[in-house]
């Protein structure tokens, strides 16, 4: 089944929301509260699933992971973080 991981970076100052996504295929659909491992997350760090939205008609699943909350980040810091995700197969809506 086609699945997509979604994770947001919420920067408080200056206010900015960055959405990251990573498509993949799997026969196992995670549930809310499950922990996800990904090459982006430093082992043994696992990220919690906060919601799962199934689209039976299109046979797709959107998996929303716990967001990153940051009080302050420069644009350069944001770009560096997004670039680290991109190296691990993620895409971004901003950079």
N, C-alpha and C positions, 0 to 999 in steps of 0.2 A: 504494500500500500504506500502511496506517496504521502510523505509527511514533511512538515516544515517546522523547524525550531524557530521561535521568536524570542528575542530578548531586547529590552530597552535599557538605555542609559539615560537616567534622569539627572541633569545637571541643574542645580538650584541657582547658581550665579556664575556667569550670566545664564539666564534661563534657556534651556535647550533640551529637547528630547530627541535621542538618536535611536532608531529602530534597526535592529540587526536580524537577519534571517539566514537559515541554512536548510536547504532542501535535502532530503535523503529518503531512502526506501527501507521499509522493514515490515515484517509480519507481526511484530509485537507492538501493540499500541500502549504507551504509558498512560498512567492514570494520575489524577491530582494527588500530590504528596510524594510521588515517586522521585527518585534522584536520577539525573541524567549525567552521563560521562561524555566528554567530547575532547578532542585534541586541544581545544582552546583552553580548557580548564586544567590547571596544574594538578597532577595526580597527588594525593587522592581526593582532591576537591571535586565534589559533585554538586550540581545545581538542582534545586527543587522545582518540580513542575507545579505551576500555580493554577493552570486550567488546560483543558483539552477540548477542542471543538472539532467534532466529526461532521463531515459532509458526505453522507452516504451516497447521494446521487452522483457526486464526482469522485467518490472513493478517495478522499483526501482527509488529512488530519492536521490541524494547526495546534502546535504544542507551545504554550506560553511558559517561559521560565521566569524565575524570580528576577526582578529588575536590579540593575546596579543604581544605587543612589549616591550622588556625589554633591557635596556642598559647593565646591568651586573647581573649575577646570578651565585652563586656557584652550583656545581653539587648537593650538599645536598638540596639547595633551590629548584632546578628543580625537584628532586625526591619527595620532600614534596608536591609541587604543583600538580604533576602528581598523587600522592597518594590521594590527596583530590578529584581529578576528578574520580579516580577509585572507591572511596567510593560511588560516585554518579552515578555509572553505565557506566563510560567511560573506554576506553582502550587506550593504548599508543603504539607507534611504537618503543619507546626507552627504557622505564623502565618497 
